[in-house]
Amino acid sequence: MASSQSTLSPLFSAPPATSLQIAPTTSSDEESAYIDWDNLGFQLMQTDYMYVTKCSDDGIFRQGQLNRYGNIQLSPSAGVLNYGQGLFEGTKAYRREDGRVFLFRPEQNAIRMQIGAERMCMPSPSTDQFVEAVKQTALANKRWIPPFGKGALYIRPLLIGSGPILGFAPAPEYTFLVYACPVGNYFKQGTAPLNLYVEEDVHRASRGGAGGVKSITNYAPVLKAMKNAKANGYSDVLYVDAVNKKYIEEVSSCNIFLVKGNVLSTPIAKGTILEGITRKSIIDIALDLGYTVEERLIEVDELFSADEVFCTGTAVGVAPVGSITYKGQRIEYKISSDQLCKQFYSRLVGIQRGVIKDERNWIVEIE
Ligand SMILES: *Cc1c(COP(=O)(O)O)cnc(C)c1O
């Protein structure tokens, strides 16, 4: 493991952030930030530090450093601004009842970023470098990690083509940056069941595209469909495949599962869905609990006969679906406290909180 002693540079690369949400920086790192922990949503809040490192020709990222959170300088001709050469990740740091802080499978985010970087012609940080950067960012912003049970510190790694380029080509320099923000519920409705709208005209991904990696280019093109769905009272959009418009794929930022009897089904990942770490973990948990899991093509019509449908993602957790609207028909699902997704989620949370044995080494303690 690389040396973890990155300096909290007193020569900040950006002026200290001046948001009112920031408590005086002279306060101890142990002192909790001045925020209302009981009403956390998913709004951006400036925290204290961000981790930054760069690489150029050799493709090797230098030892990064923690800078004050703030604006970064980019050339107007930066690759990311002109040609969308960028990837993001999302992971969370959780505080346990005893105050210790943990990450959940951060090396999976590192590997996913490496796969994405290869697809987008970018160099990527090593797994150790990535995990170290995530840990340092969480630690430097420790006072922003919500108290036990109140949420988590969402950690957002970015990999961008920061070097200037005019003709269409990979950027000459890359920046790996990690910032963080305390979060509670992802959806405004809190933990209420999701109401999804099946979108048939706008597609998120197609074979051969970049839908299977967390490329920044996958998101703006579906904003319009999502905005429309929200304006009509839905929580989010469920996308279908671009070729047949017949198979379900995923929701804007989470994966989807169907339950029928003791079989759990989820769309197979063939480059058009983002393979979530939560998805992967729920599959393992379901297998552990004795359920059958199928990764396969799932027709929209199967939604009509499912016992239960739910979504998974780092940001949303495991969220039950209350209804799905398809071609003007609304399919409703019974929501109950003993439904399977709640069982799976409580096992996942139990592992994260340390009350269920972490047999697969999913949990990484910080410090
Ligand atoms: C990030 C993301 C997910 C969920 O992935 P997790 O690793 O579980 O957080 C699902 N779909 C899309 C499109 C995503 O961007």
Ligand as a Chemical Component Dictionary entry (heavy atoms), coordinates in Angstrom:
data_LIG
# 
_chem_comp.id                   LIG 
_chem_comp.type                 NON-POLYMER 
_chem_comp.pdbx_formal_charge   0 
_chem_comp.three_letter_code    LIG 
# 
loop_
_chem_comp_atom.comp_id 
_chem_comp_atom.atom_id 
_chem_comp_atom.alt_atom_id 
_chem_comp_atom.type_symbol 
_chem_comp_atom.charge 
_chem_comp_atom.model_Cartn_x 
_chem_comp_atom.model_Cartn_y 
_chem_comp_atom.model_Cartn_z 
_chem_comp_atom.pdbx_ordinal 
LIG C1 C1 C 0 -23.864 4.117 -10.465 1  
LIG C2 C2 C 0 -24.979 3.546 -11.233 2  
LIG C3 C3 C 0 -25.687 2.415 -10.789 3  
LIG C4 C4 C 0 -25.497 1.791 -9.428  4  
LIG O1 O1 O 0 -24.219 1.304 -9.185  5  
LIG P1 P1 P 0 -23.744 1.038 -7.680  6  
LIG O2 O2 O 0 -22.335 0.577 -7.851  7  
LIG O3 O3 O 0 -24.625 0.012 -7.112  8  
LIG O4 O4 O 0 -23.842 2.332 -6.977  9  
LIG C5 C5 C 0 -26.658 1.886 -11.622 10 
LIG N1 N1 N 0 -26.939 2.454 -12.811 11 
LIG C6 C6 C 0 -26.296 3.549 -13.258 12 
LIG C7 C7 C 0 -26.660 4.104 -14.578 13 
LIG C8 C8 C 0 -25.305 4.131 -12.481 14 
LIG O5 O5 O 0 -24.683 5.227 -12.909 15 
# 
loop_
_chem_comp_bond.comp_id 
_chem_comp_bond.atom_id_1 
_chem_comp_bond.atom_id_2 
_chem_comp_bond.value_order 
_chem_comp_bond.pdbx_ordinal 
LIG C1 C2 SING 1  
LIG C2 C3 SING 2  
LIG C2 C8 DOUB 3  
LIG C3 C4 SING 4  
LIG C3 C5 DOUB 5  
LIG C4 O1 SING 6  
LIG O1 P1 SING 7  
LIG P1 O2 DOUB 8  
LIG P1 O3 SING 9  
LIG P1 O4 SING 10 
LIG C5 N1 SING 11 
LIG N1 C6 DOUB 12 
LIG C6 C7 SING 13 
LIG C6 C8 SING 14 
LIG C8 O5 SING 15 
# 
